[in-house]
Amino acid sequence: MKLPKKFLLLGSGELGKEFVISAQRLGCHVVAVDSYAGAPAMQVADECEVINMLDGEELQEIVLKHKPDFIVPEVEAIRTEKLLELEEMGFTVVPTARATNYTMNRDRIRELASKELNLRTAKYAYAHSLDELIKASDLVGFPNVVKPVMSSSGKGQSTVNSLQEVQKAWDYAIAGSRGDSQKVIVEEFINFESEITLLTIKQRSGTTLFCEPIGHRQERGDYQESWQPALINPQMLLQAQEMAAKVIDALCRSANFPGSGGAGIFGVEFFVTKNEVIFSELSPRPHDTGMVTLISQNLSEFDLHLRAILGLPIPNIKLHAPSASAVILSQNKGEFPIYEVLEGALEDEDTDLRIFGKPSTRSYRRMGVALAQAKDTDSARQKAKRVASSVKLLSEVASLG
């Protein structure tokens, strides 16, 4: 393997920022792309570009300009059909263009998991209008969960308890949809005991690897805290690993990638009930709940993603100690946020902090994350939340217009 390599990062949020840092530690060159200037990953990348990634011609133009060794999608709002064309032209899309195209549309990944691979999923239906959503909700039953087929970090997701709430759920889903999709999915509400993310590493050669399972808690469909390891019955964990490997193998099969197919890390989400493990969703890249690995493991999810892409060895994945993350949220819409880290915020042993450097705020936008290790996950969660609560946004200047 000859280094450096050039990466074109499509999407430059906090996950992309950590990936850039990992890539630069191995001497790689990164061009960070997003729809706005000053995005977190742009602050540490070698070069940056601002384009509309839903415009296929703009996307192709920027790829041809930089001629990267790897195109690495980090968000959903990308013209994924163009990625398929670029792969046919000889560019390497991570993990593959097919995987990106499937997983950035909830309908396609759900069809693959439930109908082609026969994995256990929640009962679901689709709707392109409010009238269709009313009918679909009646079919699935109440309570249910309504989401845009194309979104991230829980945007547009809501729990619907009755027919009277369907209109609000439709409006919220469409407002939270990424791209130009006007399609939503309504899912059976699973009365789960826990939710887990299983970070799964598809190597170019070698076996598929798994990190210790990560538990997480959501509000408004977005993660608020995560912890590792999550408690799960060993037999259920084995089932989750088998399901994750099965769907990833299917996604990475491609005529352009004979043999093992593409490579990279996948964040595979499951509902865990008393009696079964249920496939939920999948992201073909580092996962937001996996930010806990910045403190929990010898190799973070970003390091693992990079090694898998480059085909470098991953001799072991070691959990240092029970660990947790807790998010830092803004409350208002504004620009030029200023932070105050209160006295004593990081005085506990084995704690850390990441401020993402986003140039603007809005209600419930994730602006940073607190990290902690402890003797057990409960203690780690308490420490992480204590650090997060000690960071205050002093100034959120109202945006003009």
N, C-alpha and C positions, 0 to 999 in steps of 0.2 A: 504494500500500500504506500503510494507516494503522497506526501502532504506538501504544501497545503492544497485543499480542495475549495472550490467556490460554491457557496450555497445561496440560493434565492429564496428568502423567507417570505411567504405570502401571509401577511398578518403579523403585526408587530406589538402585540400586547405583552402582559407580564410573563406568560409562558414562553413567548418568543424571546424575550429579553434574557431569560435564564439559559435558553438554548444557545443564543449567540455567545454568551459568556463561556459555556462549555466548549463550543466550537473554536473559539479563539484561543482557549488554553491548549488546543492541539494545533495551533497555527493556521487554522482555516480562515477563509475570507468570506464575509457574510454581507449580502445586500438585503437590507430590511425594507419591505414594501407594506404600505397600508394606505387607507383612504384619507388619512389626515397626517399633517406634519407633527413631529415631536412625540410620536408614539414611543412607549417604553423601550422597545428593542432598537429603535432608531438611535437612541442615546448612547448605545454601546457598539453599534454595527460599524463596519468599515465604510459602507455607502448606504444611501437610502433613496427611495423613490416613492412619490405619492401618485397613485393612480386609482381609477375605479376598477376594482378587480372583478366586477360583474360585467365589465365590457371586455368581450373576448379579444377584440382587436388590440386594445390597450395592453392586455395581459400578454398576448403574443409578442407585441412590439418590445416590451420590457425584457422578455425572455431572450429574444433574438439579440437585443442590445448587450446583455451581460453574458450570455452563453454559459450558464452555470453547469457545474457537474451534477448538482442535485437541486430540484425544486421541492421545497418543504412547505406544504400548506399548514397554517396555524389557526385559521378561522373557517367558518362555513360559507361566508359571503364571497364565494369565488365562482366564476363561470367554469364549473367542473367539466363541462363538455369540451372546453378548449384544452384542458389538461390531457384529455384522452387524445386529442389531435397532436399536442406537443409530444406526448409519449411516442406516438407513431412516427414523429419526425426524428426521434432518437434521443430525446431528453429523458432523464430519469426523474420520475415523480415519486415522492416518498409517501407511503410505502409503495403504492402503485396508483396510477390514475383511476383504475377501476375501484380500488378500495376507497379512495377519496370521493369518487362520484357516488358510491353506494352510501357511505356513512354520513355524508353531508346532507342526505335526504332521509328522514326517518321512515318514510314509506318503503323505500327500497331495502334498507337494512332489516326492517321488520318482516318484509316479505321473504327475504333470504333466510332469516333465522327461523321463522315459523313454518313456512311452506316448503322451502327447498331442503332445509337441514333438520326440520322437525324438532326444533328446540322449544322448550316450554316458554311461552311468552304470555303476557296479559292479553285478554280478549280485546280486540280493537276494531275500529272502522274509520273511514275517511269522510271528509266533507269539504266542498268547495264553496259553500254558501251557508248562511244562517239556517235556511230551511233544511238543507242537508244535514247540518249539525244537530238540529232538533230530532230528526229521524234517526241519526246515528246514535245519539245519546239514549234514545228510547231503546234501541237495539242492544247497546252495551249495558245499559242500566245505570242507576245512581247508587252511590256516588261514583263519579268517574273523573278522569284527568284529561284536560284538553290542552294540546300543545300545537304550535306551528310545526309543519314537517321540516322546516328549515330554520333553526335557531341555535343558540348556544347559551350555556350558563343559566339555564332555566328561564330565559326571556320568553314572555308570552304564555307561560304555563300557569294553569290554575286548576284547583279542585272544584268540581261542580256537584252540588248536593241535591239539586232539584231542577225542574224544568224552568223555573223562574230565573235561574242564574245562567242559563245558556247564552242569552244575548250578551251579557257582560263578558262571558268567557270567550265568545267569538270575537268581540271587539278587541279584547286584550291580546288574544292570540295573533290576530292580524297586525296589530300595532307592534308586537314583538317579533314578527317574522323577519328573517334576514333574506336579502335578495328580493326577487319579484314574485315569490310564491304566494298564492292566495288559498293554500290548502292546509287543513289542520287534521290532526289525528286525535281521536277520542279513545281513551284506554280504560279498561276495567281498573277500578281502584283496588290495589292489592293491600290487604291488611298485613303488612310485613312486620317482622320483629326487628329487622335491621336492613340497611342498604350497604353494599360494599362495592368498592372499585378494585378490580383485579388487574394490576398493571402487568401486561403480558408482552414479552419481548420476542419478536420474530427475527431470528438471525438469518443472515445470508447463507451460512452453513452452520450446522450444529442444531441442537435441540431447541425447542421453544422454552423460554424461561419465564418464571413468575416471581414477582415480589410478594412479600407477605401481604395479605389482604388489608385493605384500608377501609375503615368505617367512616361514615360521614353523616352529617345532619344538614338538612336543607330548610330554607324559608323562602317563600315566594318562588320556589323552583330552583333556587340558587344555593350553592354550598356555603355554609357558614363556618363549619369547623370539620376537621378530619383527624383521624387518629390511626396509628399503626403499631402493633397488629390489631385487627378486628377479631373479636372472638367468634369463631364459627366451628361447628362440628367438623372434624377432619374428613369424614365421608362426604359431607356437603361441599367442603372446599375442593376435594378431588373432582366432584361433579362439575363445579364451576370451572375448574381448570380445563377439564375435558371439553366443556361447551365453548370456552373461550378459544381454545386451540382449533376447534372444529370450524368456527365461523371465520377466524383469521386465516386459516389455510384456504378456505373458499374464496375469501376476498383477495388473497395474494396470488391466486392462480391467474396467469396472464400469458398470452401468446408471446409477449415481449420478454417474459421472464421464465424461461424453461427451468425445470428443477424446482428449487425451493421457493421461487417467486421473489416478491419484494421483501423489504426488511424495515424494522422500526419498532417503536413501542406503541401499544394500544391500551387505552383505558376502557376496560370492559366492566359495565355496571350490572349488578344483580340485586334483586329483591331476595331476602332470605326470610322464609316463614318457618313455622315450627316443623314442617314436614318436607319442604322442598326449596330448591333454588330456582329462581325464575329470571331468565335473561331480560334485561331492560334496554340498555343502549350501549353504543360503542363509539369511541373516538379514535381515529387513526393517528394519534399523536400524544404527547404528554397531556395529562389530565389535570384540571384545576385542583381536585382533591389530592393529587399526588404531590403538591407542593410540600407536603409534610416530609417527603424524602430528602428535601434540602438539609434536614437535620437528622433524619432517622437512619439513613443508610450510608454505606461507604461510597456508593455510586448513586447519585440522584437520578430521577427519571429522565432528566435532560442529558446527563452523561450516558445513560443507557441507550437513549434514542440515538445519540451521536455514534456511539460504538457500533450499534446494530447497522446503521446506515453505511458506515465506512467499512463494515466487515471486520472490525477489530475484536479481539478476544474479550469475553466477559467471564473470567475464571470463577468469580463468585459474587453473590449479592448478599451483603452482610447487614443485618439489622443491628445497629449499635445499642439501642435501648428503646423501650416504649416511648412513643413520641406523638405530638399533636400539633395541629395548626389551627389558627383562628383568624378570621378575616377582619380587616379594618375597612369600614364603609363610610362613604360620604352621605350626607343627609339632604343637601340642597344642590340646585343647579348653579354652577358658577365657573370661574376661571382662576388660574394662578393660586392653587391651594398652598397653604403654609401649615406646617406641622409642628406641634410641640410634643416632645417626648418628656413626659412628666418624671420628676425625680423618683428614682427607685424602680422605674419601669423594667430595667434589665438587671436588677440586682440579684435575682434568683439565678442560681447556677444553671447552666445548660439551657439558656434561652437566647433567642435571636430575633431579628426583625428585618423585614424587607419592605421598603417604601417603593412603589412601582414607578413613581415619577410621571403619572398621567397629567397632562396639562389642563384638564378641566374636570369638573365634578357634575354629578347628577344624583338624584335620590337612589340610594342603595348601590351606588357604583363601588366596585371593589378597588380600593386604593393602596392596600398593603396587606401583609400577612404577618402574624406573630407565630413563632416556632418555639417548641419546648421539648425537652426530654425529661423523663422522671422514672421512678421505680416501677410505675404501672401507668396504664393509659388514662385512668381517671385523674391521677395526679398531674400527668402531662397536660390534659385538657384544661384543668384548672389554671395551671401556670400560663398556658398559651392565651387563654381568655383574659387573664390578669394583665399580661403584657399588651394585648390588643386594646383593652379598655384604658390603658395609660397613654395612648397616643391620641392626641386631639387635633382636629382640623381647626386652626385658629381663624383662618380667613378663607372664605369661599365667595369671592367677589362676584356679584351678579353678572351674568353674561349680557352683553349688549345685544338687543334684539331677541 
